[in-house]
Amino acid sequence: MRILSAVLLCASALFAVDPGQRAPGFALMDSKGNIFDHQDYRGKPVIIEFMQTTCPHCAAFADVLGRVQAKYGDKIQILAVANPPDNPTTVGKFVEGHHVTYPVLFDSGQAAYSYLRQMKFDLPQVFLLDQKGIVFNRYGYSALTKEIFEGEGLFGEIERLLGSTAPRSAAPKAGPAAKKK
Protein backbone atom coordinates (compact mmCIF):
# COMPACT_ATOMS: atom_id res chain seq x y z
CA MET A 1 0.00 0.00 0.00
CA ARG A 2 2.86 2.38 0.82
CA ILE A 3 4.41 1.83 -2.60
CA LEU A 4 1.10 2.57 -4.31
CA SER A 5 0.69 5.75 -2.23
CA ALA A 6 4.21 6.88 -3.13
CA VAL A 7 3.59 6.20 -6.83
CA LEU A 8 0.30 8.11 -6.74
CA LEU A 9 1.92 11.01 -4.89
CA CYS A 10 4.71 11.22 -7.48
CA ALA A 11 2.23 10.92 -10.35
CA SER A 12 0.04 13.70 -8.93
CA ALA A 13 3.08 15.94 -8.65
CA LEU A 14 3.67 15.51 -12.37
CA PHE A 15 0.35 17.16 -13.16
CA ALA A 16 0.48 20.13 -10.78
CA VAL A 17 1.83 23.53 -11.75
CA ASP A 18 5.58 23.28 -11.29
CA PRO A 19 8.34 25.75 -10.50
CA GLY A 20 9.27 27.79 -13.55
CA GLN A 21 5.70 27.88 -14.90
CA ARG A 22 3.44 30.92 -14.93
CA ALA A 23 0.93 30.69 -12.10
CA PRO A 24 -2.68 30.30 -13.23
CA GLY A 25 -4.77 33.41 -12.71
CA PHE A 26 -7.93 33.61 -10.67
CA ALA A 27 -10.45 36.15 -9.46
CA LEU A 28 -11.67 35.11 -6.01
CA MET A 29 -13.79 36.96 -3.49
CA ASP A 30 -13.24 37.38 0.24
CA SER A 31 -16.03 37.56 2.83
CA LYS A 32 -16.40 41.32 2.29
CA GLY A 33 -16.97 41.00 -1.45
CA ASN A 34 -13.49 42.22 -2.45
CA ILE A 35 -12.01 40.43 -5.46
CA PHE A 36 -8.37 39.32 -5.44
CA ASP A 37 -6.00 38.02 -8.09
CA HIS A 38 -2.31 37.31 -7.54
CA GLN A 39 -1.57 39.35 -10.66
CA ASP A 40 -2.71 42.45 -8.74
CA TYR A 41 0.56 42.07 -6.82
CA ARG A 42 3.00 41.97 -9.75
CA GLY A 43 6.38 43.25 -8.64
CA LYS A 44 6.04 41.58 -5.23
CA PRO A 45 6.36 37.91 -4.27
CA VAL A 46 3.07 36.17 -3.41
CA ILE A 47 2.36 33.18 -1.20
CA ILE A 48 -0.83 31.35 -2.21
CA GLU A 49 -2.10 28.82 0.31
CA PHE A 50 -4.94 26.41 -0.45
CA MET A 51 -6.46 25.56 2.93
CA GLN A 52 -9.45 24.42 4.91
CA THR A 53 -10.44 25.60 8.37
CA THR A 54 -10.78 22.04 9.71
CA CYS A 55 -7.24 21.10 8.67
CA PRO A 56 -4.88 21.01 11.70
CA HIS A 57 -1.83 21.62 9.48
CA CYS A 58 -3.55 24.67 8.00
CA ALA A 59 -4.11 26.00 11.52
CA ALA A 60 -0.41 25.60 12.36
CA PHE A 61 0.52 27.18 9.04
CA ALA A 62 -1.73 30.19 9.74
CA ASP A 63 0.51 30.96 12.69
CA VAL A 64 3.63 30.62 10.49
CA LEU A 65 2.07 32.95 7.90
CA GLY A 66 1.32 35.45 10.66
CA ARG A 67 5.01 35.48 11.57
CA VAL A 68 5.94 35.81 7.88
CA GLN A 69 3.63 38.79 7.54
CA ALA A 70 5.06 40.38 10.70
CA LYS A 71 8.64 39.95 9.46
CA TYR A 72 8.27 40.89 5.78
CA GLY A 73 5.31 43.30 5.85
CA ASP A 74 4.65 44.83 2.43
CA LYS A 75 7.59 43.03 0.78
CA ILE A 76 5.40 39.97 0.25
CA GLN A 77 1.69 39.27 -0.23
CA ILE A 78 -0.14 36.33 1.32
CA LEU A 79 -3.39 35.01 -0.15
CA ALA A 80 -5.13 32.08 1.55
CA VAL A 81 -7.75 30.26 -0.49
CA ALA A 82 -10.43 28.40 1.48
CA ASN A 83 -11.90 25.34 -0.17
CA PRO A 84 -15.29 23.66 0.27
CA PRO A 85 -16.98 22.91 2.56
CA ASP A 86 -15.71 26.15 4.15
CA ASN A 87 -18.08 29.10 4.15
CA PRO A 88 -18.02 32.67 5.50
CA THR A 89 -18.93 31.46 9.01
CA THR A 90 -16.20 28.83 9.30
CA VAL A 91 -13.62 31.15 7.71
CA GLY A 92 -14.65 34.01 10.00
CA LYS A 93 -14.10 31.84 13.09
CA PHE A 94 -10.73 30.65 11.71
CA VAL A 95 -9.61 34.22 10.94
CA GLU A 96 -10.62 35.40 14.41
CA GLY A 97 -9.13 32.40 16.21
CA HIS A 98 -5.77 32.66 14.43
CA HIS A 99 -5.64 36.47 14.20
CA VAL A 100 -5.34 36.27 10.40
CA THR A 101 -4.89 39.68 8.77
CA TYR A 102 -4.10 38.57 5.21
CA PRO A 103 -6.96 37.95 2.73
CA VAL A 104 -8.78 34.62 2.92
CA LEU A 105 -10.56 33.99 -0.37
CA PHE A 106 -13.34 31.57 -1.30
CA ASP A 107 -12.86 28.98 -4.01
CA SER A 108 -15.41 26.51 -5.30
CA GLY A 109 -12.52 24.28 -6.33
CA GLN A 110 -11.74 25.81 -9.72
CA ALA A 111 -8.66 27.77 -8.64
CA ALA A 112 -7.30 24.83 -6.66
CA TYR A 113 -7.84 22.56 -9.64
CA SER A 114 -6.00 24.94 -11.98
CA TYR A 115 -2.98 24.82 -9.64
CA LEU A 116 -3.09 21.18 -8.56
CA ARG A 117 -4.75 19.64 -11.64
CA GLN A 118 -6.75 17.21 -9.55
CA MET A 119 -9.98 17.33 -7.56
CA LYS A 120 -8.76 15.58 -4.40
CA PHE A 121 -5.63 16.82 -2.67
CA ASP A 122 -4.13 17.02 0.79
CA LEU A 123 -4.08 20.36 2.55
CA PRO A 124 -2.41 22.70 2.91
CA GLN A 125 -0.87 23.27 -0.52
CA VAL A 126 1.35 26.33 -0.93
CA PHE A 127 2.76 28.09 -3.98
CA LEU A 128 5.46 30.75 -3.80
CA LEU A 129 5.27 33.11 -6.77
CA ASP A 130 8.08 35.42 -7.78
CA GLN A 131 7.69 39.09 -8.66
CA LYS A 132 6.63 38.20 -12.22
CA GLY A 133 3.95 35.65 -11.28
CA ILE A 134 6.12 32.60 -11.99
CA VAL A 135 5.96 29.66 -9.57
CA PHE A 136 9.18 29.78 -7.57
CA ASN A 137 8.37 26.68 -5.55
CA ARG A 138 5.42 24.69 -4.25
CA TYR A 139 4.80 22.55 -1.20
CA GLY A 140 2.23 20.03 -0.08
CA TYR A 141 2.18 19.06 3.56
CA SER A 142 4.14 15.88 4.34
CA ALA A 143 6.75 14.64 6.78
CA LEU A 144 9.38 16.03 4.39
CA THR A 145 7.87 19.55 4.37
CA LYS A 146 6.84 19.79 8.02
CA GLU A 147 9.53 22.43 8.64
CA ILE A 148 7.93 24.66 5.97
CA PHE A 149 4.44 24.38 7.49
CA GLU A 150 5.21 24.28 11.19
CA GLY A 151 8.77 25.56 11.65
CA GLU A 152 11.10 28.16 10.19
CA GLY A 153 11.65 26.58 6.76
CA LEU A 154 9.38 29.01 4.94
CA PHE A 155 11.57 31.93 6.02
CA GLY A 156 14.59 30.46 4.22
CA GLU A 157 12.50 29.92 1.09
CA ILE A 158 11.27 33.52 1.21
CA GLU A 159 14.85 34.76 1.57
CA ARG A 160 15.82 32.76 -1.53
CA LEU A 161 12.75 34.12 -3.33
CA LEU A 162 13.57 37.71 -2.45
CA GLY A 163 17.16 37.20 -3.57
CA SER A 164 16.42 35.45 -6.86
CA THR A 165 13.61 34.69 -9.27
CA ALA A 166 15.08 31.34 -10.38
CA PRO A 167 12.98 28.45 -9.04
CA ARG A 168 14.82 26.22 -6.61
CA SER A 169 13.86 22.94 -8.22
CA ALA A 170 13.60 23.92 -11.89
CA ALA A 171 15.04 26.51 -14.24
CA PRO A 172 12.67 29.16 -15.61
CA LYS A 173 11.22 28.16 -18.95
CA ALA A 174 11.31 31.63 -20.44
CA GLY A 175 12.29 35.20 -19.71
CA PRO A 176 15.36 36.86 -18.29
CA ALA A 177 16.14 36.66 -14.61
CA ALA A 178 14.94 39.63 -12.58
CA LYS A 179 17.53 41.99 -11.14
CA LYS A 180 18.51 41.33 -7.55
CA LYS A 181 17.57 44.00 -5.01
C-alpha positions in Angstrom: 0.0 0.0 0.0 2.9 2.4 0.8 4.4 1.8 -2.6 1.1 2.6 -4.3 0.7 5.7 -2.2 4.2 6.9 -3.1 3.6 6.2 -6.8 0.3 8.1 -6.7 1.9 11.0 -4.9 4.7 11.2 -7.5 2.2 10.9 -10.3 0.0 13.7 -8.9 3.1 15.9 -8.6 3.7 15.5 -12.4 0.4 17.2 -13.2 0.5 20.1 -10.8 1.8 23.5 -11.7 5.6 23.3 -11.3 8.3 25.8 -10.5 9.3 27.8 -13.5 5.7 27.9 -14.9 3.4 30.9 -14.9 0.9 30.7 -12.1 -2.7 30.3 -13.2 -4.8 33.4 -12.7 -7.9 33.6 -10.7 -10.5 36.1 -9.5 -11.7 35.1 -6.0 -13.8 37.0 -3.5 -13.2 37.4 0.2 -16.0 37.6 2.8 -16.4 41.3 2.3 -17.0 41.0 -1.5 -13.5 42.2 -2.5 -12.0 40.4 -5.5 -8.4 39.3 -5.4 -6.0 38.0 -8.1 -2.3 37.3 -7.5 -1.6 39.4 -10.7 -2.7 42.4 -8.7 0.6 42.1 -6.8 3.0 42.0 -9.7 6.4 43.3 -8.6 6.0 41.6 -5.2 6.4 37.9 -4.3 3.1 36.2 -3.4 2.4 33.2 -1.2 -0.8 31.3 -2.2 -2.1 28.8 0.3 -4.9 26.4 -0.5 -6.5 25.6 2.9 -9.5 24.4 4.9 -10.4 25.6 8.4 -10.8 22.0 9.7 -7.2 21.1 8.7 -4.9 21.0 11.7 -1.8 21.6 9.5 -3.6 24.7 8.0 -4.1 26.0 11.5 -0.4 25.6 12.4 0.5 27.2 9.0 -1.7 30.2 9.7 0.5 31.0 12.7 3.6 30.6 10.5 2.1 32.9 7.9 1.3 35.5 10.7 5.0 35.5 11.6 5.9 35.8 7.9 3.6 38.8 7.5 5.1 40.4 10.7 8.6 39.9 9.5 8.3 40.9 5.8 5.3 43.3 5.9 4.6 44.8 2.4 7.6 43.0 0.8 5.4 40.0 0.3 1.7 39.3 -0.2 -0.1 36.3 1.3 -3.4 35.0 -0.2 -5.1 32.1 1.6 -7.8 30.3 -0.5 -10.4 28.4 1.5 -11.9 25.3 -0.2 -15.3 23.7 0.3 -17.0 22.9 2.6 -15.7 26.1 4.1 -18.1 29.1 4.2 -18.0 32.7 5.5 -18.9 31.5 9.0 -16.2 28.8 9.3 -13.6 31.1 7.7 -14.6 34.0 10.0 -14.1 31.8 13.1 -10.7 30.6 11.7 -9.6 34.2 10.9 -10.6 35.4 14.4 -9.1 32.4 16.2 -5.8 32.7 14.4 -5.6 36.5 14.2 -5.3 36.3 10.4 -4.9 39.7 8.8 -4.1 38.6 5.2 -7.0 37.9 2.7 -8.8 34.6 2.9 -10.6 34.0 -0.4 -13.3 31.6 -1.3 -12.9 29.0 -4.0 -15.4 26.5 -5.3 -12.5 24.3 -6.3 -11.7 25.8 -9.7 -8.7 27.8 -8.6 -7.3 24.8 -6.7 -7.8 22.6 -9.6 -6.0 24.9 -12.0 -3.0 24.8 -9.6 -3.1 21.2 -8.6 -4.7 19.6 -11.6 -6.8 17.2 -9.5 -10.0 17.3 -7.6 -8.8 15.6 -4.4 -5.6 16.8 -2.7 -4.1 17.0 0.8 -4.1 20.4 2.5 -2.4 22.7 2.9 -0.9 23.3 -0.5 1.4 26.3 -0.9 2.8 28.1 -4.0 5.5 30.8 -3.8 5.3 33.1 -6.8 8.1 35.4 -7.8 7.7 39.1 -8.7 6.6 38.2 -12.2 3.9 35.6 -11.3 6.1 32.6 -12.0 6.0 29.7 -9.6 9.2 29.8 -7.6 8.4 26.7 -5.6 5.4 24.7 -4.3 4.8 22.5 -1.2 2.2 20.0 -0.1 2.2 19.1 3.6 4.1 15.9 4.3 6.7 14.6 6.8 9.4 16.0 4.4 7.9 19.5 4.4 6.8 19.8 8.0 9.5 22.4 8.6 7.9 24.7 6.0 4.4 24.4 7.5 5.2 24.3 11.2 8.8 25.6 11.7 11.1 28.2 10.2 11.7 26.6 6.8 9.4 29.0 4.9 11.6 31.9 6.0 14.6 30.5 4.2 12.5 29.9 1.1 11.3 33.5 1.2 14.8 34.8 1.6 15.8 32.8 -1.5 12.8 34.1 -3.3 13.6 37.7 -2.4 17.2 37.2 -3.6 16.4 35.4 -6.9 13.6 34.7 -9.3 15.1 31.3 -10.4 13.0 28.4 -9.0 14.8 26.2 -6.6 13.9 22.9 -8.2 13.6 23.9 -11.9 15.0 26.5 -14.2 12.7 29.2 -15.6 11.2 28.2 -18.9 11.3 31.6 -20.4 12.3 35.2 -19.7 15.4 36.9 -18.3 16.1 36.7 -14.6 14.9 39.6 -12.6 17.5 42.0 -11.1 18.5 41.3 -7.5 17.6 44.0 -5.0 
